[in-house]
Amino acid sequence: MLMMDVDNTPRRPSAAPDDVLIAIDQLSKTYVSASGAAVHALSRISLDIKPGEFVCVVGPSGCGKSTLLRLLAGLDGYSDGRLLLDGEAVAGPSRKVGVVFQAANLLPWMTVRDNVRLPLRVGGKHAPAADRIERLLAVTGLGEFGDKYPYELSGGMQQRAGICRALARDPEILLMDEPFGALDALTRERLNLELQRIWQENRKTILLITHSISEAIFLADRVIVMSARPGRILADLHVPIPRPRTFDDIVLHPDYARLAKEVRGLLNAQEHGHD
Amino acid sequence: MTDLANIAAPAMTPKPTKPSRRLGLGSPIAWIGLAVLILSWIAAVKLLNIPSYILPKPEAVVRALWSGLAVSPASPLGYYLPLWSTLSNAAVGCAIGVGLGLVIGSLMAEVEAIERLVMPYAFALQSLPKVAIAPLIVIWFGFGDGSKIAISALLSFFPVLINSFTGLRAVEPERLDLMRSLSASRLETYRIVKLPNAAPFIFAGLDMAVVYALLGAIVAEFLGAQRGMGVVITQAQAVSDVAGVFAALIILGVLGIVLHGIVRWCEAKVVHWGANRKK
């Protein structure tokens, strides 16, 4: 009889495709700003993400989408609600998660290879993975650049290394916070293509935050549109465009136009509502 | 993949840093300044008829320099023995001061309780002219090498303390987020991120520390010593040998420039990413 109350505890993962990997339930985050005012960054967000899904979050500046990513990464605590990764409540950074930061965030005093290997050098014992590191570098076109320092690389190459580093521990989940925001349009498209390929090859679950509507639709299985602060989910749009996608094809696809129009409409309504 | 590698190629030409430039002696204008200074010195002595116990003739200073340098290194009349004595005391004191400054600065940056405990006194002591403590230190440590080392250590301690503390706290929050996202331990974060990040600050402190250590050793020698460059100066002063004082000062000036150059050279080797640093 005492065992009765376990029924709603999520079980350990059974790799069924429609399992939920990231469960976000009524999640809220309030923090106190420097001026002492309470800021409601997120308000009762609910979202389930399946293993292997590619989810993009778009929203106006300061809508709390980066906050959402920080909560998922275990970098900040949440105020209310539930947040489960693989059935376990998030209580801090997890080895199941790799984070790709804005503008690469490489350490300038280390070579590219050492930067990519960093996750295996810190935070406890790790199985040796020299082969995987070399493969990651090769796959992202950094094979010959392992001994270079970050300042010797272009912004696009630096962010490739940032992605390699996030993949070093072979995590199930990749969280990406506007990873290509600082890059020029052409490099950005190139890296979008490459990210799609990496994702298709090893089917990580990816949550990517972006400002760019075209980037979101190009990459995502689902585009989540968020409102201005306090961040709420306005829409959860399925992207039915077949893969592999290319930028030339996708702009001609009728669903692309429809989705872009819908997302743009939602975001514009936000801007006007808040001016 | 290769096409992407090619696109990035132009951005990778290494940009060498030139430490000699940073010394300020690479530019011809610096040497012109020196020539003007020496010429106006000669002119002042010749034309204004300034007595030699106020401003010696340049040739008298050169003669004094020569008599101190052109002797056997073991000669009690040369500069080598006093220079070695001053330099070794300053070096030991500097090592102690820099070591303590780095350790206490690190503890202050890492542990808030230690920061609160030490910071008010560190700043109070920092604003005290520390040379004024020197007579007290001579009472405690005597007229031997101990007091020279202690004053050198005291003077070189503060710049390293303040700079290492500031540098360790000046880490970009994104880099700390990275280490936290990897569940890195505090020691790992210190060693891998905070310390390299603070290296340019620490070297700036070290640059001051070596000069202060030299200053400390000489001040201690002024207060009483059997040997050292401070003794050379006070002995020359006692017999109104102004040319001898000038010569000793030139030796110390050159020594200061050399020490500064060594620190800069080490910095360029260690902080190799510094000149090309990008956010």
Interface residues (C-beta under 8 A of the other chain):
Chain A: R70 A73 G74 L75 G92 P93 R95 V97 V99 F101 Q102 A103 N105 L107 P108 W109 L118 P119 R121 V122 G123 G124 A138 V139 T140 G141 G143 E144 F145 K148 Y149 P150 Y151 E152 L153 S154 G156 M157 R190
Chain B: M1 T2 L4 A5 I7 A8 A11 M12 P14 E174 R175 D177 L178 M179 R180 S181 L182 S183 A184 S185 E188 I192 V193 P196 A199 V271 H272 W273 N276 R277 K278 K279
